[in-house]
């Protein structure tokens, strides 16, 4: 994610330079500024995060490395929710597709596990 850090005054000035039919009213722009939540690199959905200001030069190579050449992060609790939901409704032997893959997993029968068959 490329986050363009700018003040509300600069945003308002940029808005006033737009074509009149494409401008936000000042009231709507102020409401957007109040509701805006800045990205946080600690959040998986905001990572990788590049924060730039209007006078900065874009780090094109770093962005390309992060977006194109980067290995995907390992799955976590939020990306495994499909499996967790399947565990609640599946019965032993059901095949469930692992999100983001072609792989399927089977839920074990606890009796077979406990008796050492698996």
C-alpha positions as CSV (number, residue, x, y, z in Angstrom):
1,X,0.0,0.0,0.0
2,X,1.3,3.4,-0.9
3,X,-0.1,6.0,1.6
4,X,0.2,9.6,0.6
5,X,0.5,11.4,4.0
6,X,-0.8,14.9,3.6
7,X,-2.6,17.5,5.7
8,X,-6.3,18.3,5.4
9,X,-5.3,21.8,4.2
10,X,-3.3,20.4,1.3
11,X,-6.0,17.9,0.5
12,X,-8.5,20.7,0.4
13,X,-6.3,22.8,-1.9
14,X,-5.8,19.8,-4.2
15,X,-9.6,19.3,-4.2
16,X,-10.2,22.9,-5.2
17,X,-7.9,22.5,-8.2
18,X,-10.1,19.7,-9.6
19,X,-12.8,20.2,-12.2
20,X,-15.8,21.7,-10.5
21,X,-18.0,18.6,-11.2
22,X,-15.3,16.3,-9.7
23,X,-14.8,18.3,-6.5
24,X,-16.0,17.2,-3.1
25,X,-17.9,19.8,-1.2
26,X,-15.9,21.1,1.8
27,X,-18.5,19.6,4.1
28,X,-18.0,16.1,2.5
29,X,-14.2,16.5,2.4
30,X,-14.2,17.5,6.1
31,X,-16.3,14.4,6.9
32,X,-14.0,12.1,5.0
33,X,-11.0,13.6,6.8
34,X,-12.7,12.9,10.2
35,X,-13.5,9.3,9.3
36,X,-10.2,8.5,7.7
37,X,-8.1,5.8,9.5
38,X,-4.5,5.9,8.6
39,X,-2.9,2.6,7.5
40,X,-0.8,0.8,10.0
41,X,2.0,-1.6,8.9
42,X,1.2,-3.8,11.9
43,X,-2.0,-4.8,10.2
44,X,-1.7,-7.6,7.7
45,X,-4.0,-5.8,5.2
46,X,-1.8,-2.6,5.3
47,X,1.4,-4.4,4.7
48,X,3.7,-3.7,2.9
49,X,3.2,0.0,3.6
50,X,5.0,2.8,2.0
51,X,4.3,6.3,3.5
52,X,5.2,9.2,1.3
53,X,4.7,12.9,1.4
54,X,4.1,15.2,-1.6
55,X,7.8,16.2,-1.9
56,X,9.1,12.6,-1.7
57,X,10.3,10.6,-4.6
58,X,8.5,7.3,-5.0
59,X,10.6,4.3,-4.1
60,X,9.6,2.4,-7.3
61,X,12.2,-0.4,-6.8
62,X,11.2,-1.0,-3.2
63,X,7.5,-1.0,-4.1
64,X,8.1,-3.5,-7.0
65,X,10.2,-5.7,-4.6
66,X,7.4,-5.7,-2.0
67,X,4.5,-6.2,-4.4
68,X,5.8,-8.3,-7.2
69,X,8.9,-10.2,-5.9
70,X,7.7,-10.8,-2.4
71,X,6.8,-14.2,-1.0
72,X,3.3,-14.3,0.4
73,X,3.1,-14.2,4.2
74,X,2.1,-17.4,6.0
75,X,-1.6,-17.9,6.7
76,X,-2.9,-16.7,10.0
77,X,-6.1,-16.8,12.0
78,X,-8.1,-14.6,9.7
79,X,-7.1,-16.5,6.5
80,X,-7.8,-19.8,8.0
81,X,-11.4,-19.0,9.0
82,X,-12.8,-21.2,6.2
83,X,-11.1,-24.2,7.8
84,X,-12.3,-23.3,11.3
85,X,-15.9,-22.9,10.0
86,X,-15.6,-26.2,8.2
87,X,-14.5,-27.9,11.4
88,X,-17.7,-26.8,13.1
89,X,-20.0,-28.3,10.4
90,X,-18.0,-31.2,8.9
91,X,-18.0,-34.8,9.9
92,X,-15.0,-37.2,9.8
93,X,-14.0,-38.0,6.3
94,X,-15.3,-34.8,4.7
95,X,-12.9,-33.1,2.3
96,X,-12.4,-29.4,2.7
97,X,-10.4,-27.2,0.2
98,X,-7.6,-25.2,1.9
99,X,-8.2,-21.5,1.0
100,X,-5.9,-20.3,-1.7
101,X,-4.8,-23.8,-2.8
102,X,-6.0,-26.8,-4.7
103,X,-5.2,-29.0,-1.7
104,X,-8.0,-30.7,0.3
105,X,-7.8,-31.9,3.8
106,X,-9.9,-34.6,5.6
107,X,-11.1,-34.3,9.1
108,X,-10.1,-37.2,11.3
109,X,-12.4,-39.5,13.2
110,X,-11.2,-39.1,16.8
111,X,-11.9,-42.8,17.5
112,X,-9.5,-43.9,14.8
113,X,-6.9,-41.4,16.1
114,X,-7.3,-42.6,19.7
115,X,-7.1,-46.3,18.6
116,X,-3.9,-45.7,16.7
117,X,-5.3,-46.4,13.2
118,X,-4.1,-43.0,12.0
